[in-house]
Amino acid sequence: MLFGQFVDRTGTGVWGASCVLYFTVVTGLDAARIGLLLGIAGVAGVVGSPLAGRLAMAFPVRTLLIACHVLRIGSVGLLLALDSFAALLPVVALTSVGDRAAKTLEMVFATEVAGERRGTYQALFRTVANAGYALGAGIAAVGLVFDAYRTLILANVLTFLVAACLVRCTRLRTPAALVRTEEAQAGTDDRKGRGPWRDRGYLRFVLLDIPLNLDDTILMVGLPLWLVSSTDAPHLLVPAFLVVNTVMVVLLQLPFSARFDGPRGAVRALRGYGLAVAAACGLLALSAGASAVWAGVLLVVTAVVVTVAELLRSVSSWELAVSLAPVRERAAYLGVAGMAQSVQKSAGPPLVTGAVMAAGPAGWLALGGVLAGLSVVQMRASKRRLKVMDGAVDTGADAGPVRAGSAEPQAEPASAASRPSG
């Protein structure tokens, strides 16, 4: 499964590093239309997460994930035959929906594969994903040197094919102890059956998770643009920000996940996230009045601190999205949780560039304060919900045996279709 995700992210890295140039050079679109194309596709992608979660309640997750890869094989391959904006728009939007759906299904499937060790699995996934992005960007760089735009598209298609085959071969090994625990939880959940859209506590978690994903936009959009527009730091530092981020994630994601393991550790990580993101925003504010040398130093340190925030957020967001969801409806809940990152990717850049940066250093200070405050709100709300859920599990476990058929089999052969945990 991890290798399949590595291959998938390698293809994503290839596409991310070459798509703008492909649309410019091969299809002949201007910058305005390319921006509109990618923007609409990003908005369409928001639909992919809840749609995938809902489908995963009725169909095997393995089958759905393979179907997403096949969908992307067709849609990305179709780009080779299209060159008009009107024809490209629905195809690129469909690809974006497939991408977001696949990421949600990977989360559900990984929860099944990893079981109680999902924190460690998530850390490993983040590590291999960043390595895949880096490899994909390197492949794209080589392809662009030779103007091999169509070859890069075909390489992306190939990664989806390989990823689908690897998902097909992944074997589930769910520990018996985990099955018994989830059976007790499932017995309690079965009496509730509200669904994620009627669960105000979970929706509150998802809504707060949207702004708490802004560290991504701060790093990828705010930091480079602030360097260029508001400091005298050398522009050559911009690539260094991504290098610092990639190296830190690869080296530190596992140690961070071990330090903040489990739902209680994820709650503690929220406190550290608030402090880190507030410090990063403060450093950005300070850099505006610094000399070129000191501005460069402050911005590199900002890249380090915001990456620490990213490491903490990735631990808390993944673990709490799973732990706060009722087991029997976990797939549907994770589909709703997956919307947070999609919405942030669409709304985050205009917020940072149009509001935060427009207000100057004061804008960064305000953003840091707001995010630190929201992390405290998220931390307290998550603590309360975990206490309630722990009490429900204890009550369900003491009430007697669980209904027959309330849980999935402990394991299945590689040839059988997987279903959501619980």
Secondary structure, DSSP 8 states (H G I E B T S, - for coil): -HHHHHHHHHHHHHHHHHHHHHHHHTS---HHHHHHHHHHHHHHHTTHHHHHHHHHTTS-HHHHHHHHHHHHHHHHHHGGG--SHHHHHHHHHHHHHHHHHHHHHHHHHHHHHHGGGHHHHHHHHHHHHHHHHHHHHHHHHHHHHTT-HHHHHHHHHHHHHHHHHHHHH--EE--HHHHHHHHHHHHHHHHH---GGG-HHHHHHHHHHTGGGTHHHIIIIIHHHHHHHH----TTHHHHHHHHHHHHHHHHHHHHHHHT-HHHHHHHHHHHHHHHHHHHHHHHHHHTTS-HHHHHHHHHHHHHHHHHHHHHHHHHHHHHHHHTS-GGGHHHHHHHHTHHHHHHHHHHHHHIIIIIGGGTHHHHHHHHHHHHHHHHHHHHHHHHHHHHHHHHHHHHHHT----TT-S--SEE-TTS------
